Amino acid sequence: MSKITRRDFLKIGAAFCASAAGVALSRLPLSFASQRNGNPANAKNIIILLFDAMSAKNLSLYGYQRETTPNLARLAARSTVYHSHYSAANFTSPGTATTLTGMYPWKHRAFDQGGLVKRSLVDQSIFNLLGSGYHRAAFAQNLWADILLEQFDKNIDTHLAPTSFTASRDSLWVGKFKNDPALGWDTFPDFLFSLNLPASLVGGYLNAYESLRKIPYYRYGFSDYPKGIPNMLPFAGVAFRNEDIFAGVTSEIGALQQGSNPYFGYFHFFSPHEPYRVNKEYGKLFHDNYKPAAKPVHALSENINDATLLDKRVQYDQLIANVDGEFGKLLDFLEKQGILEDSYLVVTSDHGQLFERGEHGHSTPLLFEPVIRIPLIISAPGQTTPRDVYTPTSNIDLVPTLLGLAGREIPASLDGKLLPGFGGLPEQDRSIYSMVSYENSAFLALTKATIAMRKGNYKLIHYMGYPKHGDVDELYNLQDDPEELKNLVKSDTTTLSRMKEEMLGALDAANKPYRK
């Protein structure tokens, strides 16, 4: 029998505290968490919980009709809540890279699927900029996000594998290609270990056999999970249950809490990313008569019919409620152990999700509000009352804000600013950009892309380089038209001209180093 280390013991104890069986232990006094050996009195921990593909549009916290997030609302009652917070991108690689570097995709260049940050900018990550005075821990369940963490690995003290709390820890391919994780996450499951043709059927069946043999709860997947066990598409062999993921993260936070240094923990959850698979209890929710506003099919959409989109929305909302329920257990643990008394807790996402205009999901040419407006909730140490910020902010702002809270220097190379409420001032007329350009080479100027610009009440969306669509603009007044139904390009040419000139100027500056 292998020896149980002190860290293992602490993790087991933390997980026990998070369960119903750990009620007695969870009543330890607040000083248990705050009196750590060697911590300066003013050094605060920083915990980021990022929920992949979580759209602010579908959270009851932000006014959504369905009650999807009662536990996030419970946190919001003691936090600063940002109501117009945007991701700089609409899928994981560029959205996560921006969250971790404070730079727009047109600067960090990780804007294709599985993309990497420009090599010369790797040291500009939050992990390096915070420095070794913090114990830096990272876990990204989304495999594309973990590829980015591998880039920053030399400045991460505890880097948990994406399969750490999943049912696929012993697969034939997971974690076997440290020098090229993209190869392991993508090429091998798509080809050598796939059950789909063309591929190696032998490898596919071997991988499936290993999963079925070593994962006990596959045996009851169709009783507890009518739609099947959750998995991380497009990496379908990586199965998990949200209760396991949250329990694992809870135990890690409990173990970090015992260290002598303040810590920075980045925890990137896969859910509520599709596929939308919940247990039978959450599957009972939201079978109601709710119908969102009808919207025209977009020329660049997949042309999915409204009935299918409505069904997928129900499943997505169920999964958000599932994530919120598990988050509630984690929040209970943080509160009972007094961890929120000496920690900043950040809840956010990398991008949102679309269920409109003939489009489902993300990584699409479209940049409408549901796919780029994301949640941001920040609870400061000991905060007991809410604060609401309605002026537009961006995920480029998170790194400089956290550096400011940690008393670290904020490099001039970052695109973001201090968030209002944490050293920054509200700027209603600030220009904020989001973009998607996954078909454009990272080594060339952007010529095929969609760029959105939010400024004041207005939002400009500029499409360029798409066959049969040309260079097209859409302009919306989000205050008067939050559903983006009335395109103002013909009726408000003054605003269009002013915003487009500014946008194209910013794009020209970003493209300048990459022109041949």
Summary of the structure (lengths in Angstrom):
residues: 516
radius of gyration: 22.4
end to end distance: 61.4
largest distance: 74.6
contacts: 1751
relative contact order: 0.17
helix: 38%
strand: 17%
